[in-house]
Amino acid sequence: MGTPGKVGLVFVSHSADIARGLVALAGQMAPTAALVAAGGTDDGRIGTSFDLVSAGIAEADSGDGVVVLCDLGSAILTAETALDFLDDDTRARVHIVDAPLVEGGVAAAVAAESGDPVEAVIRAAESARGAPDALGVGTAMAAGGAEPGSDGDRAGAASGHSRTVTLVNADGLHARPAAELVKLAATFPQRVTVNGADAKSLLGIMSLGLTKGADVEIASSDPDGARAVDAIAELAASGFGEG
């Protein structure tokens, strides 16, 4: 089952409502990825279910990998038990990831929607732990001591290409347009930044808190990054289809 060519995700929560809500939220940004809720007990109480987790893994598995995210410790134990009962081939492509359920789930869903391999989906989920480099905002500081979006960071892109656009959509870079930006950036091999944050990091982009009317600098220090910068700039200038 699952979606051919894409990593599947299973959200294991003690609450069926939380798991279903996360599928609905992440599904707004990842409409074709296999996102499966495995929340609550078999009879709808608070808790976790071996059978629901096992069925969720089977539903999400397309052969390209499955990432399982859990809310609390006993959910992890349930997921680990479910893995123990899988055959060797299936178990090898199922990964329980230590990451916040909601933030990690959304970031992983966007990576899965982009067709990223399982290793990249895992990294996307783990980026929700909040380390600066994982969010894509620490690289400029490590390289030149500049704050993201500062003159030092802009100088680093001087040998490449940059454009500045003003956000025109009503809610700025909220979850859906941020996901569209990240998915577009992922189609280019070059590194691109948005006000200093890695354009391929959903959580990094969302952490900028950019609202309508904000100026956004899209830049790449890669000499071959002009196409990527221009494409992202045009997407932002268009209002992400939201006007």
C-alpha positions as CSV (number, residue, x, y, z in Angstrom):
1,M,0.0,0.0,0.0
2,G,1.3,3.5,0.7
3,T,2.1,5.9,-2.1
4,P,4.6,4.5,-4.6
5,G,7.8,6.3,-4.7
6,K,7.2,8.1,-1.4
7,V,8.1,7.4,2.2
8,G,5.0,6.7,4.4
9,L,4.4,8.2,7.8
10,V,2.6,6.7,10.9
11,F,1.6,9.0,13.8
12,V,1.3,7.1,17.0
13,S,-0.5,9.0,19.8
14,H,-2.3,8.0,23.0
15,S,-5.2,10.1,21.6
16,A,-7.0,9.1,18.4
17,D,-8.1,12.7,18.0
18,I,-4.5,13.9,18.1
19,A,-3.3,11.4,15.5
20,R,-6.3,12.1,13.2
21,G,-5.8,15.9,13.6
22,L,-2.1,15.6,12.7
23,V,-3.0,13.7,9.6
24,A,-5.4,16.4,8.6
25,L,-2.9,19.2,9.4
26,A,0.1,17.5,7.6
27,G,-2.2,16.5,4.7
28,Q,-2.7,20.2,3.9
29,M,0.9,20.3,3.0
30,A,1.4,16.7,1.8
31,P,-1.8,15.7,0.0
32,T,-0.3,12.7,-1.8
33,A,2.0,11.2,0.8
34,A,0.7,8.3,2.9
35,L,-0.1,9.7,6.3
36,V,-1.6,7.2,8.7
37,A,-3.1,7.9,12.2
38,A,-2.6,5.2,14.8
39,G,-4.0,6.8,17.9
40,G,-5.8,5.4,20.9
41,T,-6.7,1.9,21.9
42,D,-8.7,-0.6,19.8
43,D,-11.9,0.5,21.6
44,G,-11.3,4.2,21.4
45,R,-9.9,4.9,24.8
46,I,-6.7,6.8,25.7
47,G,-3.7,4.6,25.1
48,T,-2.0,2.8,22.3
49,S,-2.7,-0.3,20.3
50,F,-0.3,-2.9,18.9
51,D,-2.9,-3.8,16.2
52,L,-3.5,-0.2,15.1
53,V,0.3,0.5,14.9
54,S,0.9,-2.7,13.0
55,A,-2.0,-1.9,10.6
56,G,-0.7,1.6,10.2
57,I,2.7,0.5,9.2
58,A,1.3,-1.9,6.6
59,E,-1.0,0.9,5.2
60,A,1.9,3.4,5.0
61,D,4.4,1.0,3.4
62,S,5.0,1.4,-0.3
63,G,8.4,-0.2,-0.2
64,D,10.2,3.1,0.0
65,G,10.4,3.3,3.8
66,V,8.1,4.2,6.7
67,V,8.8,6.7,9.4
68,V,7.0,6.3,12.7
69,L,6.6,9.2,15.1
70,C,5.3,8.8,18.7
71,D,4.0,11.1,21.4
72,L,4.9,9.5,24.7
73,G,7.2,6.8,26.0
74,S,4.7,4.0,26.0
75,A,3.8,4.8,22.4
76,I,7.4,4.1,21.5
77,L,7.3,0.8,23.3
78,T,4.1,-0.2,21.4
79,A,5.8,0.8,18.1
80,E,8.9,-1.1,19.0
81,T,6.9,-4.2,19.7
82,A,5.1,-3.9,16.4
83,L,8.5,-3.7,14.6
84,D,9.5,-6.9,16.4
85,F,6.7,-8.8,14.7
86,L,7.6,-7.6,11.2
87,D,9.5,-9.8,8.7
88,D,13.1,-8.9,8.3
89,D,12.7,-7.1,5.0
90,T,9.9,-4.9,6.2
91,R,11.6,-4.2,9.5
92,A,14.7,-2.9,7.7
93,R,12.7,-0.1,6.1
94,V,10.6,1.0,9.1
95,H,12.2,3.7,11.3
96,I,11.0,5.0,14.7
97,V,12.2,8.6,14.9
98,D,12.9,10.5,18.1
99,A,11.2,13.9,17.3
100,P,8.3,16.0,18.5
101,L,5.2,14.5,17.1
102,V,3.5,17.5,15.6
103,E,6.4,19.6,14.4
104,G,8.4,16.6,13.4
105,G,5.4,15.0,11.7
106,V,4.7,18.1,9.6
107,A,8.3,18.6,8.6
108,A,8.6,14.9,7.7
109,A,5.4,15.0,5.7
110,V,6.6,17.8,3.5
111,A,9.8,15.9,2.9
112,A,7.9,12.8,2.0
113,E,5.6,14.7,-0.3
114,S,8.7,16.0,-2.1
115,G,9.8,12.4,-2.8
116,D,12.8,12.6,-0.5
117,P,14.5,9.3,0.5
118,V,13.8,7.9,3.9
119,E,17.1,9.3,5.3
120,A,16.0,12.9,4.3
121,V,12.6,12.4,5.8
122,I,14.1,11.3,9.1
123,R,16.4,14.3,9.1
124,A,13.4,16.6,8.4
125,A,11.6,15.1,11.4
126,E,14.6,15.4,13.6
127,S,15.0,19.1,12.7
128,A,12.1,19.7,15.0
129,R,14.3,19.1,18.0
130,G,15.3,22.8,17.6
131,A,19.0,22.8,17.1
132,P,20.0,25.9,15.1
133,D,21.9,24.0,12.4
134,A,19.0,21.6,12.0
135,L,16.6,24.5,11.4
136,G,19.0,25.9,8.8
137,V,19.8,29.1,10.6
138,G,23.2,28.3,12.0
139,T,25.3,27.9,8.9
140,A,25.9,31.6,8.2
141,M,26.9,32.2,11.8
142,A,29.3,29.3,11.8
143,A,30.9,30.5,8.5
144,G,31.2,34.2,9.1
145,G,29.7,35.1,12.5
146,A,26.8,36.9,10.9
147,E,23.2,36.8,12.2
148,P,20.8,35.3,9.6
149,G,19.6,38.0,7.3
150,S,22.4,40.4,8.4
151,D,24.8,42.3,6.1
152,G,27.4,39.6,6.7
153,D,25.0,36.9,5.5
154,R,24.0,38.9,2.4
155,A,27.7,39.5,1.6
156,G,28.1,35.7,1.6
157,A,25.7,35.5,-1.3
158,A,27.4,38.3,-3.3
159,S,29.2,35.9,-5.6
160,G,25.9,34.2,-6.4
161,H,22.4,35.6,-6.9
162,S,19.8,37.2,-4.7
163,R,16.4,38.8,-5.0
164,T,14.2,40.6,-2.5
165,V,10.4,40.4,-2.7
166,T,7.6,41.6,-0.5
167,L,5.0,39.1,0.8
168,V,1.6,39.9,-0.5
169,N,-0.6,37.0,0.7
170,A,-2.8,37.8,3.7
171,D,-1.2,35.4,6.2
172,G,2.5,35.6,5.0
173,L,4.6,32.5,5.3
174,H,2.3,30.4,7.4
175,A,2.3,26.6,7.1
176,R,0.9,26.0,3.6
177,P,2.9,28.6,1.6
178,A,6.0,27.7,3.6
179,A,5.6,24.1,2.6
180,E,5.1,25.1,-1.1
181,L,8.4,27.1,-0.9
182,V,10.3,24.2,0.7
183,K,9.0,21.8,-1.9
184,L,10.0,24.1,-4.7
185,A,13.5,24.6,-3.1
186,A,13.9,20.8,-2.9
187,T,13.7,20.5,-6.6
188,F,17.0,22.3,-7.0
189,P,20.4,20.9,-5.9
190,Q,21.8,24.4,-4.9
191,R,21.5,25.8,-1.4
192,V,19.2,28.7,-1.2
193,T,18.4,30.9,1.8
194,V,15.4,32.9,2.8
195,N,16.4,35.7,5.1
196,G,19.3,33.5,6.1
197,A,17.3,30.3,6.8
198,D,17.7,27.2,4.6
199,A,15.0,27.2,2.0
200,K,14.7,23.4,2.3
201,S,13.9,23.5,6.0
202,L,10.2,23.9,6.7
203,L,10.7,24.6,10.4
204,G,13.5,27.0,9.6
205,I,11.2,29.0,7.2
206,M,8.3,29.0,9.6
207,S,10.5,30.1,12.5
208,L,11.1,33.3,10.6
209,G,7.6,34.5,11.4
210,L,7.2,36.4,8.1
211,T,3.9,38.2,7.7
212,K,2.2,40.1,4.9
213,G,4.3,43.1,3.9
214,A,7.6,41.6,5.1
215,D,10.6,41.9,2.8
216,V,12.1,38.5,1.9
217,E,15.6,38.1,0.6
218,I,16.1,34.9,-1.4
219,A,19.7,34.2,-2.1
220,S,22.3,31.6,-3.1
221,S,26.0,31.9,-3.0
222,D,26.2,29.0,-5.6
223,P,27.0,30.4,-9.0
224,D,24.4,28.0,-10.4
225,G,21.7,29.0,-8.0
226,A,20.1,31.8,-10.0
227,R,17.3,29.6,-11.4
228,A,16.4,28.4,-7.9
229,V,16.4,31.9,-6.5
230,D,14.3,33.3,-9.3
231,A,11.8,30.4,-9.1
232,I,11.3,30.9,-5.3
233,A,11.1,34.7,-5.7
234,E,8.4,34.3,-8.3
235,L,6.5,32.0,-6.1
236,A,6.7,34.4,-3.2
237,A,5.8,37.4,-5.4
238,S,2.7,35.6,-6.7
239,G,1.3,35.2,-3.2
240,F,1.6,31.4,-3.3
241,G,-1.7,31.3,-5.1
242,E,-3.5,33.0,-2.1
243,G,-3.6,36.5,-3.5
